[in-house]
């Protein structure tokens, strides 16, 4: 089955989604690019992917300017969930030659290796900028928000210590969060209590991991022997996600609760992760039809001005599964971003080996 949308159409929608992120200054939490946290972090990671995949030099220039405007804010926060913006630093260093990017990235990478809070299993504790503590908690989000940066730093420097840590974090997160019965991931793990708290199979948590895993592997697999267990767990995750995909290509915000609302950011991230897995050779072409279905469903939620609708708000590990349904939906940079990554990857694959 060929992709339902043509290359030019995907490019046009990607450009609208991108410009919706950068053209209008907004102070609300979900769409504010001028801050230093995971939300704009996902935004800049997605803009980098878009700029590279679509060959949009303007997007790269935007990131250089964004960093110049906001780098002073980075000095105020040093928590795991706010590592996300640093994931663009290795590429910006390669593109600009500015030593500040390299020196800052190494400083932050070393902080993660030696000082960042960890659980008893050695996983990064999910620390955040908000005045709230998740002591001894492991969240799926961390792999995209922090470990992706470490993997990119490893490739930039050629230093295996960052690669080994990235692989370890990936493996320990998968071991703690993966449901052995379904293959999909729970949102979080409480190390002190030894349980998955509400045991929610939250869709966006799965999206972070299905996308981050092949991206991390791509960065570090030439530096260290890459774990076969990670690949096997990734394939189990991919198959489990296929099982829960709805008829319109989307996933409910908690994927095993089909009566819950369909959620756009997680759905886009899952399809993007499948595409990344196919590019790595980890998944076969049987996933193409499922990607098409999600692409169609996601694009139906993009407004003419590029606003992505149906995106659930910021979501900690909730006290019950039913509480996830109560999270309101609003446009956000991570919703825009995961959609932009999907559109960009799909555009490349149409012109490449999946045409």
C-alpha positions as YAML, in Angstrom:
chain: A
units: angstrom
residues:
- id: 1
  name: UNK
  ca: [0.00, 0.00, 0.00]
- id: 2
  name: UNK
  ca: [1.46, 3.36, -1.02]
- id: 3
  name: UNK
  ca: [1.30, 6.38, 1.22]
- id: 4
  name: UNK
  ca: [-2.05, 8.11, 0.94]
- id: 5
  name: UNK
  ca: [-0.56, 11.57, 0.68]
- id: 6
  name: UNK
  ca: [1.80, 12.83, -1.98]
- id: 7
  name: UNK
  ca: [5.26, 14.17, -1.28]
- id: 8
  name: UNK
  ca: [4.36, 17.78, -2.09]
- id: 9
  name: UNK
  ca: [1.28, 17.66, 0.10]
- id: 10
  name: UNK
  ca: [3.26, 16.33, 3.05]
- id: 11
  name: UNK
  ca: [5.87, 19.03, 2.54]
- id: 12
  name: UNK
  ca: [3.21, 21.71, 2.54]
- id: 13
  name: UNK
  ca: [1.61, 20.48, 5.75]
- id: 14
  name: UNK
  ca: [5.00, 20.09, 7.43]
- id: 15
  name: UNK
  ca: [5.84, 23.70, 6.60]
- id: 16
  name: UNK
  ca: [2.54, 24.90, 8.09]
- id: 17
  name: UNK
  ca: [3.06, 22.90, 11.28]
- id: 18
  name: UNK
  ca: [6.60, 24.28, 11.58]
- id: 19
  name: UNK
  ca: [5.59, 27.90, 11.03]
- id: 20
  name: UNK
  ca: [2.76, 27.55, 13.55]
- id: 21
  name: UNK
  ca: [5.50, 26.83, 16.11]
- id: 22
  name: UNK
  ca: [7.75, 29.78, 15.36]
- id: 23
  name: UNK
  ca: [5.76, 32.64, 13.79]
- id: 24
  name: UNK
  ca: [3.55, 33.63, 16.69]
- id: 25
  name: UNK
  ca: [5.00, 34.41, 20.10]
- id: 26
  name: UNK
  ca: [2.86, 32.81, 22.79]
- id: 27
  name: UNK
  ca: [3.27, 32.91, 26.55]
- id: 28
  name: UNK
  ca: [1.08, 29.94, 27.37]
- id: 29
  name: UNK
  ca: [2.90, 26.88, 28.72]
- id: 30
  name: UNK
  ca: [2.16, 24.59, 25.79]
- id: 31
  name: UNK
  ca: [3.23, 26.86, 22.91]
- id: 32
  name: UNK
  ca: [5.94, 29.05, 24.47]
- id: 33
  name: UNK
  ca: [9.18, 28.58, 22.55]
- id: 34
  name: UNK
  ca: [11.02, 31.16, 24.64]
- id: 35
  name: UNK
  ca: [11.76, 29.02, 27.68]
- id: 36
  name: UNK
  ca: [14.08, 26.17, 28.68]
- id: 37
  name: UNK
  ca: [12.20, 22.99, 29.45]
- id: 38
  name: UNK
  ca: [11.03, 19.78, 27.84]
- id: 39
  name: UNK
  ca: [8.18, 21.42, 25.90]
- id: 40
  name: UNK
  ca: [10.34, 23.77, 23.78]
- id: 41
  name: UNK
  ca: [12.96, 21.02, 23.92]
- id: 42
  name: UNK
  ca: [10.74, 18.69, 21.92]
- id: 43
  name: UNK
  ca: [9.98, 21.68, 19.72]
- id: 44
  name: UNK
  ca: [13.62, 22.33, 18.81]
- id: 45
  name: UNK
  ca: [14.41, 18.62, 18.41]
- id: 46
  name: UNK
  ca: [11.58, 18.34, 15.90]
- id: 47
  name: UNK
  ca: [12.61, 21.51, 14.07]
- id: 48
  name: UNK
  ca: [16.13, 20.11, 13.73]
- id: 49
  name: UNK
  ca: [14.75, 16.87, 12.29]
- id: 50
  name: UNK
  ca: [12.55, 18.84, 9.93]
- id: 51
  name: UNK
  ca: [15.39, 21.10, 8.82]
- id: 52
  name: UNK
  ca: [17.66, 18.15, 8.10]
- id: 53
  name: UNK
  ca: [15.10, 15.86, 6.47]
- id: 54
  name: UNK
  ca: [13.43, 18.57, 4.40]
- id: 55
  name: UNK
  ca: [16.63, 20.45, 3.63]
- id: 56
  name: UNK
  ca: [15.20, 23.63, 5.15]
- id: 57
  name: UNK
  ca: [18.16, 25.84, 6.02]
- id: 58
  name: UNK
  ca: [15.83, 28.45, 7.46]
- id: 59
  name: UNK
  ca: [14.85, 26.00, 10.20]
- id: 60
  name: UNK
  ca: [18.51, 25.50, 11.12]
- id: 61
  name: UNK
  ca: [19.06, 29.27, 11.24]
- id: 62
  name: UNK
  ca: [16.04, 29.56, 13.50]
- id: 63
  name: UNK
  ca: [17.60, 27.09, 15.95]
- id: 64
  name: UNK
  ca: [20.88, 29.02, 16.06]
- id: 65
  name: UNK
  ca: [18.95, 32.20, 16.82]
- id: 66
  name: UNK
  ca: [16.71, 30.43, 19.34]
- id: 67
  name: UNK
  ca: [19.71, 29.14, 21.25]
- id: 68
  name: UNK
  ca: [21.32, 32.58, 21.29]
- id: 69
  name: UNK
  ca: [18.12, 34.06, 22.74]
- id: 70
  name: UNK
  ca: [17.53, 31.38, 25.36]
- id: 71
  name: UNK
  ca: [20.90, 29.99, 26.40]
- id: 72
  name: UNK
  ca: [20.96, 32.17, 29.52]
- id: 73
  name: UNK
  ca: [17.84, 30.31, 30.71]
- id: 74
  name: UNK
  ca: [19.68, 26.98, 30.60]
- id: 75
  name: UNK
  ca: [21.84, 28.08, 33.51]
- id: 76
  name: UNK
  ca: [18.79, 28.21, 35.78]
- id: 77
  name: UNK
  ca: [17.67, 24.60, 35.37]
- id: 78
  name: UNK
  ca: [19.52, 21.32, 35.72]
- id: 79
  name: UNK
  ca: [16.93, 18.56, 35.90]
- id: 80
  name: UNK
  ca: [16.52, 15.47, 33.75]
- id: 81
  name: UNK
  ca: [13.28, 16.55, 32.07]
- id: 82
  name: UNK
  ca: [14.90, 19.81, 30.92]
- id: 83
  name: UNK
  ca: [17.84, 18.17, 29.16]
- id: 84
  name: UNK
  ca: [15.79, 18.00, 25.95]
- id: 85
  name: UNK
  ca: [16.99, 21.26, 24.34]
- id: 86
  name: UNK
  ca: [20.60, 20.12, 24.58]
- id: 87
  name: UNK
  ca: [19.87, 17.36, 22.05]
- id: 88
  name: UNK
  ca: [20.29, 19.90, 19.25]
- id: 89
  name: UNK
  ca: [23.71, 21.10, 20.46]
- id: 90
  name: UNK
  ca: [25.88, 18.44, 18.77]
- id: 91
  name: UNK
  ca: [24.45, 19.24, 15.36]
- id: 92
  name: UNK
  ca: [24.57, 22.99, 15.94]
- id: 93
  name: UNK
  ca: [28.23, 22.63, 16.84]
- id: 94
  name: UNK
  ca: [28.91, 20.74, 13.61]
- id: 95
  name: UNK
  ca: [27.06, 23.38, 11.62]
- id: 96
  name: UNK
  ca: [28.41, 26.50, 13.31]
- id: 97
  name: UNK
  ca: [31.80, 25.48, 14.66]
- id: 98
  name: UNK
  ca: [30.99, 27.48, 17.80]
- id: 99
  name: UNK
  ca: [32.97, 25.92, 20.66]
- id: 100
  name: UNK
  ca: [30.35, 27.04, 23.15]
- id: 101
  name: UNK
  ca: [27.98, 24.31, 21.93]
- id: 102
  name: UNK
  ca: [30.63, 21.63, 22.38]
- id: 103
  name: UNK
  ca: [31.84, 22.84, 25.78]
- id: 104
  name: UNK
  ca: [28.32, 23.22, 27.13]
- id: 105
  name: UNK
  ca: [27.24, 19.82, 25.85]
- id: 106
  name: UNK
  ca: [30.23, 18.10, 27.49]
- id: 107
  name: UNK
  ca: [29.60, 19.92, 30.78]
- id: 108
  name: UNK
  ca: [25.95, 18.84, 30.80]
- id: 109
  name: UNK
  ca: [26.79, 15.30, 29.70]
- id: 110
  name: UNK
  ca: [29.30, 14.94, 32.53]
- id: 111
  name: UNK
  ca: [26.73, 16.26, 35.01]
- id: 112
  name: UNK
  ca: [24.33, 13.57, 33.84]
- id: 113
  name: UNK
  ca: [26.95, 10.87, 34.28]
- id: 114
  name: UNK
  ca: [28.18, 11.93, 37.70]
- id: 115
  name: UNK
  ca: [25.57, 14.04, 39.50]
- id: 116
  name: UNK
  ca: [22.08, 13.53, 38.09]
- id: 117
  name: UNK
  ca: [19.77, 11.81, 40.61]
- id: 118
  name: UNK
  ca: [19.33, 8.08, 40.05]
- id: 119
  name: UNK
  ca: [17.10, 5.37, 41.36]
- id: 120
  name: UNK
  ca: [18.39, 2.28, 43.12]
- id: 121
  name: UNK
  ca: [18.50, 0.51, 39.72]
- id: 122
  name: UNK
  ca: [20.73, 3.25, 38.32]
- id: 123
  name: UNK
  ca: [18.03, 4.76, 36.11]
- id: 124
  name: UNK
  ca: [17.82, 8.53, 35.91]
- id: 125
  name: UNK
  ca: [15.21, 9.75, 38.36]
- id: 126
  name: UNK
  ca: [12.58, 11.80, 36.56]
- id: 127
  name: UNK
  ca: [13.27, 15.27, 37.95]
- id: 128
  name: UNK
  ca: [11.34, 18.31, 36.68]
- id: 129
  name: UNK
  ca: [11.36, 22.11, 36.91]
- id: 130
  name: UNK
  ca: [7.98, 22.25, 38.63]
- id: 131
  name: UNK
  ca: [7.91, 22.35, 42.43]
- id: 132
  name: UNK
  ca: [7.10, 18.68, 42.74]
- id: 133
  name: UNK
  ca: [9.22, 15.61, 43.36]
- id: 134
  name: UNK
  ca: [8.92, 12.13, 41.90]
- id: 135
  name: UNK
  ca: [11.35, 10.40, 44.21]
- id: 136
  name: UNK
  ca: [12.70, 7.09, 42.87]
- id: 137
  name: UNK
  ca: [10.36, 7.25, 39.86]
- id: 138
  name: UNK
  ca: [11.35, 6.12, 36.36]
- id: 139
  name: UNK
  ca: [9.32, 7.56, 33.48]
- id: 140
  name: UNK
  ca: [9.36, 6.55, 29.84]
- id: 141
  name: UNK
  ca: [9.66, 10.24, 28.90]
- id: 142
  name: UNK
  ca: [13.27, 10.35, 30.09]
- id: 143
  name: UNK
  ca: [14.61, 8.40, 27.12]
- id: 144
  name: UNK
  ca: [13.57, 11.13, 24.68]
- id: 145
  name: UNK
  ca: [14.14, 14.08, 27.01]
- id: 146
  name: UNK
  ca: [17.62, 13.19, 28.26]
- id: 147
  name: UNK
  ca: [19.13, 9.98, 26.91]
- id: 148
  name: UNK
  ca: [18.82, 11.06, 23.27]
- id: 149
  name: UNK
  ca: [21.12, 13.98, 24.07]
- id: 150
  name: UNK
  ca: [23.70, 11.65, 25.64]
- id: 151
  name: UNK
  ca: [23.69, 9.45, 22.53]
- id: 152
  name: UNK
  ca: [24.22, 12.43, 20.25]
- id: 153
  name: UNK
  ca: [27.01, 13.70, 22.47]
- id: 154
  name: UNK
  ca: [28.64, 10.28, 22.26]
- id: 155
  name: UNK
  ca: [28.66, 10.38, 18.47]
- id: 156
  name: UNK
  ca: [29.98, 13.95, 18.42]
- id: 157
  name: UNK
  ca: [32.87, 13.30, 20.81]
- id: 158
  name: UNK
  ca: [33.52, 9.64, 20.00]
- id: 159
  name: UNK
  ca: [33.65, 9.04, 23.76]
- id: 160
  name: UNK
  ca: [32.25, 5.62, 24.63]
- id: 161
  name: UNK
  ca: [31.40, 6.63, 28.21]
- id: 162
  name: UNK
  ca: [28.39, 8.58, 26.94]
- id: 163
  name: UNK
  ca: [27.41, 5.76, 24.59]
- id: 164
  name: UNK
  ca: [27.60, 3.16, 27.35]
- id: 165
  name: UNK
  ca: [25.45, 5.30, 29.63]
- id: 166
  name: UNK
  ca: [22.88, 5.89, 26.89]
- id: 167
  name: UNK
  ca: [22.65, 2.16, 26.19]
- id: 168
  name: UNK
  ca: [22.39, 1.34, 29.89]
- id: 169
  name: UNK
  ca: [19.61, 3.87, 30.43]
- id: 170
  name: UNK
  ca: [17.73, 2.57, 27.42]
- id: 171
  name: UNK
  ca: [17.98, -1.00, 28.61]
- id: 172
  name: UNK
  ca: [17.09, -0.35, 32.27]
- id: 173
  name: UNK
  ca: [14.07, 1.76, 31.26]
- id: 174
  name: UNK
  ca: [12.81, -0.94, 28.93]
- id: 175
  name: UNK
  ca: [13.30, -3.65, 31.56]
- id: 176
  name: UNK
  ca: [11.43, -1.66, 34.22]
- id: 177
  name: UNK
  ca: [8.59, -0.34, 32.07]
- id: 178
  name: UNK
  ca: [7.79, -3.01, 29.50]
- id: 179
  name: UNK
  ca: [4.70, -5.14, 30.07]
- id: 180
  name: UNK
  ca: [5.70, -8.74, 29.41]
- id: 181
  name: UNK
  ca: [2.13, -9.69, 28.46]
- id: 182
  name: UNK
  ca: [1.43, -7.04, 25.80]
- id: 183
  name: UNK
  ca: [4.89, -5.74, 24.84]
- id: 184
  name: UNK
  ca: [3.86, -2.12, 25.37]
- id: 185
  name: UNK
  ca: [5.10, 0.17, 28.12]
- id: 186
  name: UNK
  ca: [3.65, 1.41, 31.34]
- id: 187
  name: UNK
  ca: [4.04, 5.14, 31.94]
- id: 188
  name: UNK
  ca: [6.22, 4.85, 35.02]
- id: 189
  name: UNK
  ca: [7.83, 2.68, 37.69]
- id: 190
  name: UNK
  ca: [8.16, 3.43, 41.39]
- id: 191
  name: UNK
  ca: [11.44, 1.90, 42.51]
- id: 192
  name: UNK
  ca: [10.75, 2.29, 46.23]
- id: 193
  name: UNK
  ca: [7.34, 0.59, 46.04]
- id: 194
  name: UNK
  ca: [8.25, -1.84, 43.26]
- id: 195
  name: UNK
  ca: [5.19, -1.18, 41.10]
- id: 196
  name: UNK
  ca: [3.97, 0.67, 38.02]
- id: 197
  name: UNK
  ca: [1.76, 2.97, 40.13]
- id: 198
  name: UNK
  ca: [-1.52, 3.34, 38.21]
- id: 199
  name: UNK
  ca: [-0.24, 0.82, 35.62]
- id: 200
  name: UNK
  ca: [-1.41, 3.00, 32.73]
- id: 201
  name: UNK
  ca: [-0.34, 2.01, 29.24]
- id: 202
  name: UNK
  ca: [-0.21, 5.68, 28.30]
- id: 203
  name: UNK
  ca: [0.12, 6.27, 24.59]
- id: 204
  name: UNK
  ca: [2.52, 9.21, 24.58]
- id: 205
  name: UNK
  ca: [4.91, 7.38, 26.92]
- id: 206
  name: UNK
  ca: [5.11, 4.63, 24.32]
- id: 207
  name: UNK
  ca: [5.64, 7.21, 21.58]
- id: 208
  name: UNK
  ca: [8.67, 8.71, 23.31]
- id: 209
  name: UNK
  ca: [10.32, 5.29, 23.50]
- id: 210
  name: UNK
  ca: [9.39, 3.81, 20.11]
- id: 211
  name: UNK
  ca: [10.93, 6.92, 18.50]
- id: 212
  name: UNK
  ca: [13.89, 7.50, 20.83]
- id: 213
  name: UNK
  ca: [15.15, 3.90, 20.73]
- id: 214
  name: UNK
  ca: [16.17, 3.71, 17.05]
- id: 215
  name: UNK
  ca: [17.41, 7.31, 17.14]
- id: 216
  name: UNK
  ca: [19.65, 6.51, 20.11]
- id: 217
  name: UNK
  ca: [20.88, 3.31, 18.48]
- id: 218
  name: UNK
  ca: [21.74, 5.17, 15.28]
- id: 219
  name: UNK
  ca: [24.02, 7.49, 17.25]
- id: 220
  name: UNK
  ca: [25.92, 4.96, 19.36]
- id: 221
  name: UNK
  ca: [25.95, 1.64, 17.46]
- id: 222
  name: UNK
  ca: [29.32, 2.43, 15.83]
- id: 223
  name: UNK
  ca: [30.91, 3.20, 19.20]
- id: 224
  name: UNK
  ca: [29.91, 0.17, 21.27]
- id: 225
  name: UNK
  ca: [28.35, -3.25, 20.62]
- id: 226
  name: UNK
  ca: [24.62, -2.54, 20.69]
- id: 227
  name: UNK
  ca: [22.45, -4.78, 22.85]
- id: 228
  name: UNK
  ca: [20.40, -7.41, 21.02]
- id: 229
  name: UNK
  ca: [17.99, -7.32, 23.95]
- id: 230
  name: UNK
  ca: [17.12, -3.71, 23.18]
- id: 231
  name: UNK
  ca: [16.32, -4.55, 19.56]
- id: 232
  name: UNK
  ca: [14.19, -7.50, 20.65]
- id: 233
  name: UNK
  ca: [12.31, -5.38, 23.18]
- id: 234
  name: UNK
  ca: [11.81, -2.66, 20.59]
- id: 235
  name: UNK
  ca: [10.31, -5.19, 18.17]
- id: 236
  name: UNK
  ca: [8.01, -6.50, 20.92]
- id: 237
  name: UNK
  ca: [6.95, -2.92, 21.65]
- id: 238
  name: UNK
  ca: [6.27, -2.21, 17.97]
- id: 239
  name: UNK
  ca: [4.13, -5.32, 17.63]
- id: 240
  name: UNK
  ca: [2.23, -4.53, 20.83]
- id: 241
  name: UNK
  ca: [1.46, -1.02, 19.58]
- id: 242
  name: UNK
  ca: [0.14, -2.44, 16.33]
- id: 243
  name: UNK
  ca: [-2.31, -4.54, 18.33]
- id: 244
  name: UNK
  ca: [-3.79, -1.47, 20.03]
- id: 245
  name: UNK
  ca: [-4.02, 0.75, 16.94]
- id: 246
  name: UNK
  ca: [-7.59, 1.93, 16.34]
- id: 247
  name: UNK
  ca: [-9.44, 1.59, 13.06]
- id: 248
  name: UNK
  ca: [-8.75, 5.22, 12.16]
- id: 249
  name: UNK
  ca: [-5.03, 4.80, 12.74]
- id: 250
  name: UNK
  ca: [-5.00, 6.49, 16.16]
- id: 251
  name: UNK
  ca: [-4.51, 5.34, 19.73]
- id: 252
  name: UNK
  ca: [-6.60, 6.29, 22.74]
- id: 253
  name: UNK
  ca: [-4.73, 8.40, 25.26]
- id: 254
  name: UNK
  ca: [-4.51, 5.19, 27.33]
- id: 255
  name: UNK
  ca: [-4.18, 2.66, 24.57]
- id: 256
  name: UNK
  ca: [-6.00, -0.27, 26.14]
- id: 257
  name: UNK
  ca: [-9.00, 1.95, 26.94]
- id: 258
  name: UNK
  ca: [-10.68, 2.33, 23.51]
- id: 259
  name: UNK
  ca: [-13.49, 4.44, 24.95]
- id: 260
  name: UNK
  ca: [-10.98, 7.18, 25.93]
- id: 261
  name: UNK
  ca: [-10.34, 10.02, 23.47]
- id: 262
  name: UNK
  ca: [-7.93, 9.48, 20.57]
- id: 263
  name: UNK
  ca: [-4.70, 11.40, 21.18]
- id: 264
  name: UNK
  ca: [-2.71, 13.00, 18.36]
- id: 265
  name: UNK
  ca: [0.82, 13.52, 19.71]
- id: 266
  name: UNK
  ca: [1.25, 9.95, 20.89]
- id: 267
  name: UNK
  ca: [-0.23, 8.57, 17.68]
- id: 268
  name: UNK
  ca: [2.11, 10.69, 15.53]
- id: 269
  name: UNK
  ca: [5.11, 9.68, 17.65]
- id: 270
  name: UNK
  ca: [4.32, 5.98, 17.36]
- id: 271
  name: UNK
  ca: [4.07, 6.11, 13.56]
- id: 272
  name: UNK
  ca: [7.28, 8.16, 13.42]
- id: 273
  name: UNK
  ca: [8.95, 5.55, 15.62]
- id: 274
  name: UNK
  ca: [7.87, 2.78, 13.28]
- id: 275
  name: UNK
  ca: [9.37, 4.69, 10.34]
- id: 276
  name: UNK
  ca: [12.61, 5.16, 12.29]
- id: 277
  name: UNK
  ca: [12.62, 1.44, 13.07]
- id: 278
  name: UNK
  ca: [12.15, 0.56, 9.42]
- id: 279
  name: UNK
  ca: [15.05, 2.84, 8.50]
- id: 280
  name: UNK
  ca: [17.21, 0.90, 10.98]
- id: 281
  name: UNK
  ca: [16.12, -2.42, 9.48]
- id: 282
  name: UNK
  ca: [14.47, -3.48, 12.75]
- id: 283
  name: UNK
  ca: [10.94, -3.59, 11.31]
- id: 284
  name: UNK
  ca: [9.77, -4.99, 8.00]
- id: 285
  name: UNK
  ca: [7.47, -3.41, 5.43]
- id: 286
  name: UNK
  ca: [4.35, -4.89, 7.02]
- id: 287
  name: UNK
  ca: [4.21, -1.73, 9.16]
- id: 288
  name: UNK
  ca: [3.77, 0.52, 6.11]
- id: 289
  name: UNK
  ca: [0.01, 0.17, 5.99]
- id: 290
  name: UNK
  ca: [-0.30, 0.99, 9.67]
- id: 291
  name: UNK
  ca: [1.86, 4.09, 9.20]
- id: 292
  name: UNK
  ca: [-0.37, 5.18, 6.32]
- id: 293
  name: UNK
  ca: [-3.43, 4.82, 8.49]
- id: 294
  name: UNK
  ca: [-1.94, 6.92, 11.28]
- id: 295
  name: UNK
  ca: [-0.70, 9.53, 8.85]
- id: 296
  name: UNK
  ca: [-4.21, 9.92, 7.49]
- id: 297
  name: UNK
  ca: [-5.70, 10.19, 10.99]
- id: 298
  name: UNK
  ca: [-3.12, 12.72, 12.18]
- id: 299
  name: UNK
  ca: [-3.44, 14.94, 9.12]
- id: 300
  name: UNK
  ca: [-7.19, 15.17, 9.64]
- id: 301
  name: UNK
  ca: [-6.39, 16.89, 12.96]
- id: 302
  name: UNK
  ca: [-4.19, 19.63, 11.49]
- id: 303
  name: UNK
  ca: [-5.97, 22.95, 11.04]
- id: 304
  name: UNK
  ca: [-5.37, 24.98, 7.84]
- id: 305
  name: UNK
  ca: [-2.98, 27.27, 9.76]
- id: 306
  name: UNK
  ca: [-0.89, 24.29, 10.93]
- id: 307
  name: UNK
  ca: [-2.30, 23.96, 14.44]
- id: 308
  name: UNK
  ca: [-2.35, 20.33, 15.58]
- id: 309
  name: UNK
  ca: [-5.48, 19.52, 17.57]
- id: 310
  name: UNK
  ca: [-6.31, 16.65, 19.93]
- id: 311
  name: UNK
  ca: [-3.07, 16.86, 21.96]
- id: 312
  name: UNK
  ca: [-3.32, 16.00, 25.65]
- id: 313
  name: UNK
  ca: [-1.75, 18.41, 28.11]
- id: 314
  name: UNK
  ca: [1.24, 17.80, 30.36]
- id: 315
  name: UNK
  ca: [0.71, 14.46, 32.06]
- id: 316
  name: UNK
  ca: [2.51, 13.13, 35.13]
- id: 317
  name: UNK
  ca: [1.91, 9.54, 36.16]
- id: 318
  name: UNK
  ca: [-1.72, 9.89, 37.16]
- id: 319
  name: UNK
  ca: [-3.20, 8.34, 40.33]
- id: 320
  name: UNK
  ca: [-5.61, 6.19, 38.33]
- id: 321
  name: UNK
  ca: [-6.16, 5.12, 34.72]
- id: 322
  name: UNK
  ca: [-9.44, 7.04, 34.57]
- id: 323
  name: UNK
  ca: [-7.60, 10.26, 35.49]
- id: 324
  name: UNK
  ca: [-5.76, 10.22, 32.16]
- id: 325
  name: UNK
  ca: [-9.07, 10.80, 30.37]
- id: 326
  name: UNK
  ca: [-9.51, 14.00, 32.38]
- id: 327
  name: UNK
  ca: [-6.36, 15.64, 30.94]
- id: 328
  name: UNK
  ca: [-7.61, 18.40, 28.60]
- id: 329
  name: UNK
  ca: [-6.40, 18.76, 25.02]
- id: 330
  name: UNK
  ca: [-4.68, 21.91, 23.77]
- id: 331
  name: UNK
  ca: [-2.20, 22.82, 21.03]
- id: 332
  name: UNK
  ca: [1.36, 22.26, 22.28]
- id: 333
  name: UNK
  ca: [4.89, 22.37, 20.93]
- id: 334
  name: UNK
  ca: [5.30, 18.65, 21.53]
- id: 335
  name: UNK
  ca: [2.09, 17.94, 19.63]
- id: 336
  name: UNK
  ca: [3.32, 20.12, 16.78]
- id: 337
  name: UNK
  ca: [6.76, 18.55, 17.07]
- id: 338
  name: UNK
  ca: [5.85, 14.88, 16.97]
- id: 339
  name: UNK
  ca: [3.52, 15.59, 14.06]
- id: 340
  name: UNK
  ca: [6.31, 17.48, 12.28]
- id: 341
  name: UNK
  ca: [8.70, 14.55, 12.75]
- id: 342
  name: UNK
  ca: [6.12, 12.14, 11.33]
- id: 343
  name: UNK
  ca: [5.43, 14.34, 8.30]
- id: 344
  name: UNK
  ca: [9.16, 14.87, 7.69]
- id: 345
  name: UNK
  ca: [10.05, 11.18, 7.94]
- id: 346
  name: UNK
  ca: [7.12, 10.17, 5.75]
- id: 347
  name: UNK
  ca: [8.12, 12.73, 3.15]
- id: 348
  name: UNK
  ca: [11.63, 11.29, 2.97]
- id: 349
  name: UNK
  ca: [10.38, 7.72, 2.75]
- id: 350
  name: UNK
  ca: [8.05, 8.55, -0.12]
- id: 351
  name: UNK
  ca: [11.02, 9.75, -2.10]
- id: 352
  name: UNK
  ca: [13.20, 6.93, -0.83]
- id: 353
  name: UNK
  ca: [12.96, 3.22, -0.25]
- id: 354
  name: UNK
  ca: [9.29, 3.19, 0.69]
- id: 355
  name: UNK
  ca: [7.95, 5.03, -2.37]
...
